[in-house]
Amino acid sequence: MFGTIVSASDRGFWFAEADSTHQSIFIHQRNVKGRRFLHVNERVKFDLAPSTTKPGEVEAINVEFVGMTIARQTSDEAVRP
């Protein structure tokens, strides 16, 4: 599954929005491969597993950084040639 980091904490956890479901997915630092921190707008790949702290919920595991998002243009922004 792929998603985008939408919320970052300096305490070792993040939330990503899953591309396919737009669900908010919890990510803990212990489940991030090869990086110490993630940042808002970074793209990640991950698997889902039952939450270790919240029964009935899921969290991301095997999290890998895959790149940056491209900024989206809002309808309020004028397009200039």
C-alpha positions as CSV (number, residue, x, y, z in Angstrom):
1,M,0.0,0.0,0.0
2,F,1.2,3.5,-0.7
3,G,0.4,6.8,1.1
4,T,1.6,10.3,1.9
5,I,2.7,11.6,5.3
6,V,0.1,14.1,6.5
7,S,1.2,14.6,10.1
8,A,4.6,14.4,11.7
9,S,5.7,14.4,15.3
10,D,9.2,14.9,16.8
11,R,8.3,12.0,19.2
12,G,8.7,9.2,16.7
13,F,5.3,8.8,15.1
14,W,3.5,10.0,12.0
15,F,0.2,9.6,10.2
16,A,-0.1,8.8,6.5
17,E,-3.1,9.1,4.3
18,A,-3.5,5.8,2.3
19,D,-3.8,6.4,-1.5
20,S,-6.5,3.7,-2.0
21,T,-8.7,4.4,1.0
22,H,-7.8,7.9,2.2
23,Q,-7.7,6.3,5.6
24,S,-5.4,7.8,8.2
25,I,-2.8,5.3,9.1
26,F,-0.6,5.4,12.3
27,I,3.2,4.9,11.8
28,H,5.6,4.3,14.6
29,Q,9.3,4.9,14.2
30,R,10.1,1.2,15.1
31,N,8.4,0.2,11.8
32,V,10.3,2.6,9.5
33,K,13.1,0.9,7.5
34,G,16.3,2.8,6.8
35,R,15.3,6.3,8.0
36,R,15.1,7.9,11.4
37,F,12.5,10.5,10.5
38,L,9.7,11.1,8.0
39,H,8.3,14.5,6.9
40,V,5.0,15.8,5.8
41,N,4.4,15.3,2.0
42,E,6.9,12.4,1.8
43,R,5.6,9.3,0.0
44,V,5.8,5.9,1.8
45,K,5.1,2.3,1.0
46,F,3.8,0.1,3.8
47,D,1.9,-3.0,4.9
48,L,-0.9,-3.0,7.4
49,A,-1.0,-5.0,10.6
50,P,-3.3,-5.0,13.7
51,S,-2.4,-2.2,16.1
52,T,-0.2,-3.2,19.0
53,T,-1.9,-0.7,21.3
54,K,-5.5,-0.2,19.9
55,P,-7.5,-3.4,19.5
56,G,-9.6,-3.4,16.3
57,E,-7.4,-0.8,14.5
58,V,-4.5,-1.1,12.1
59,E,-1.0,0.5,11.9
60,A,1.7,0.6,9.2
61,I,4.6,-1.8,9.3
62,N,7.5,-2.4,6.9
63,V,7.4,1.4,6.1
64,E,9.7,2.6,3.3
65,F,10.4,6.1,2.0
66,V,9.7,6.2,-1.7
67,G,9.9,9.9,-2.6
68,M,8.3,13.3,-2.3
69,T,4.8,14.3,-3.5
70,I,4.3,16.9,-6.2
71,A,2.6,20.0,-4.8
72,R,-1.1,20.1,-5.9
73,Q,-2.5,23.2,-7.4
74,T,-5.7,24.4,-5.8
75,S,-8.6,25.8,-7.8
76,D,-8.0,29.2,-6.3
77,E,-4.5,29.5,-7.8
78,A,-4.3,31.2,-11.2
79,V,-2.5,29.4,-13.9
80,R,0.0,31.6,-15.7
81,P,1.6,30.9,-19.0
